Amino acid sequence: MFHSATFKLTVWYLLIIVAISLMFSIVVYHLAVSELASGLSHQSQRFSDEFPAFSNNRSLRQPSELSSGTHQIISNLVVFNILVLISAGFGSYGLARRTLEPIVQAHEQQKRFTADVSHELRTPLTALRMEAEVALIDKDLSKQGLRGALKSNLEEVDKLELLINNLLKLTKLEADELQRSFTNVALKEITEQATAQTSQMARAKNITLHSEGNDVTVHGDKATLAQLMVILVDNAIKYSPPGSSIEIAHHTDDRHIFVTVTDHGSGIDKASLEHVFERFYRENKARTKSGVDGYGLGLSIAKHIADMHNGSITLSSRVGFGTVATVSLPKIPAAS
C-alpha cells in the first residue's frame, strides 16, 4: 500500500517540478530570444552606421544568426530540463519517502498496538471461557466450587477492566485538550495524593514511604501528575520486599524540577531498561518472578504524562539493589 502511495506521491512531486521548470524555461526562452534579437538589431544598426557600403549584406545575415541563436537557446533549455527531470525524480522519491515515513511508522505502531491489545484481551477471555465451560460440564459441582469459579471470573473481569481503563487513559493522554487544563500546582500536594492512594498497598507489605524536599510549584495538570506519581510509587511497592522502604524526594536546578522515587527491590537488568516504557512490555525475569499482575502499561502511561508536560522520565537500576525513577519537569520561570 505504501509503495504505491510513494510512487503516486513521487509522480505528483515530479509533475509539479517539471511544470514549474517548463514555465520557467518558456519565460527564459522568450526573454533570451528577445534580448538576442535586440542585440543583433543594435549590432546591425551600428555596423550599418559605421560601414554603409556593407549594410545590405549585414542585414541579410541577421535572420540566420537569430535562428542559430534561437536553436542554441532551445538546446540549452532542453538539456537543462532533462537534468531537472533526472534530479527531480530522485529528489521527489526521497521527499515522498520522507513525507510518508511518519505515516508508515504510525501505521506500524497502530498494527503492533492492535496485535498487543488482542493478545492481552485473549488471555483473560480464554480463562473466563474455560472456567465457565468447566462449571457447566461438571454436573456435580458444589455450591462452594461454583462460588470459586465465579470469584475467579470476577478477578478476570477486574483485569479486563484495568486493561480497558489504562487504554482509555492512553487515548486521553494523546489528546491535546489536556494541556489546556494546565495550572500552577504545588508538588507537595501531588506527592501527598500519590502516597495517600498507595498507602494501603504499602501497609499490606509493611513498606514505609518517606517523602522529603522543599515544596515547589510546577505547571501542569494536577490529576495526571498525581497519576504519574501513583504509577511510580505503585511499581516501587510491587517490586519491593516486605519491610523495606521507598523514598520520594525532589530537588531543583536552574531550569528543572527533579522528582525521584527510590526502591530497594529486585531491580531491572540493563537489557530490559531499554524497553520498560514500551506498551505491554513486561520483563520476564526477576521482576515477574514475584508474581505481580499487570499489563505493562503503567510506565508507558507515565512517560506519556511526562512528555505532555515537556518533561522526561528515566530509570536507573541494579539487579538485586533496587530502582530509581527520575521525573524531570520544566521549572516555572521567575516573574520579571
Disulfide bonds with the S-S distance in Angstrom:
none
